Amino acid sequence: MPILSSQSQTRSLPTFSSLHFPPERRSAANRNPVMAHPRPLEDDDLLAEIVLRLPPRPSSLPRAAAVCARWRRLVTADPAFLRRFRARHRRGAPLLGFFHSHRVSPSFVSTMDPPDRVPGAAAAGGRFSLRFDDFRCRILGCRDGLVLAVNPMPRRRRRCFIVWDPVSGDQRRVAFPPECDQGQTEVRNGAVFRLPVGGGFRFQIVLVGTRHQYEAIGCIYSSETGKWGDLIATPLPHNLTRISLSVPGVLIGDSLYWLISGIPGGILEFDLNEQRLAVIDDVPMAVSDGYRRFCVVPAADGGLGFVFMSDLGSQFWRRKNGWDDDVSESGWVLEKTVQLGRLLSLSPTERKGFPIVMGFSEDYNVIFLKTINGLFMVHLESMEFKRILKDCAALFIYPFASVYTAELNLFDIYEKSSSSQPKCKCVLKWLILMLKQYHFTEYLYLY
């Protein structure tokens, strides 16, 4: 048997690079080590971080998924990515539309323009569709992508709240606290909050009501503990005994505010930090559930304010604070009056009467007004407006903001097209434009 020499024993084996690349390619790669690294959009982790930062419009992820099959897998086949996308943008979620009660199920109306317009419940794969047990169920409000409803007189069970996430389909029933499930106590309204820490379907419910018609009560439920907190109460003036049933509470700072019907009207304040109820009984206008001329809104200084619709125009009032020089006895200051008839370009005939307040979005400072010419959205800072419907039969509407992504049938539109390549190029250009607009240009230095 031949004996191997020491030279043959120490000879190095061929490397992977020498087997697969010619010498000139190896030398070029050694001279330019950057070429050995993948481009940014070829790195799955970096690609996920880029797409994660797209604006939370309903059309953003479908357009990103239309670029190529790899991007589509990231957007549609990774549940963890979709959860991260929704969690990241939840606080800045777009105003998708509004709910209103219709018979035994809430109906949803989208306020966005195509391609971001949210389809109806049937086209959305069952999302945005919920059937109540009883015709007496009613919506109390929407916040943080959740809808709160109440079933005040259920059949064969305790009275309860219903918390519903229209996007995920999650739903939970929460029975009234025992103190409120009695004949002399009436739950009038409530609010819902999504808990900011952790994941899953975690929330808080705030209820308000009356006891013996001369006392306002409040209580907070947490899904973390599954229990209601202590009941708190405050006296009601003799002329203010009915907390609004249909007008949802408005969050300003750390307090929730509900209307109290009366002449003059009142406002119930629930300080969430101090766990305290208070009644503001010096509102200089009449307040009534069926006479919707009044809406609690944040004032220009971030404090408590309201808008009152009159024949003379929309009056914007602000609650006085310690820095006001006004020495009058009134606790409110009239800041401005806006002629909404002229603003909405209504004809003299259409301006007769006053607009009816239909709803308010605290996240976007947008008020919904019904006129003889249709339903309008009006931004209270810029006074920009948009007509949503020519006719609206709803008694009240509940604006809904959330992170919604379209279903796969929207992606298929791109796949079935014979000219998919030009569309993909347009989508990629749109993606780069969005990233530049939102200041993520550090990911685009090679493009």
Disulfide bonds with the S-S distance in Angstrom:
none
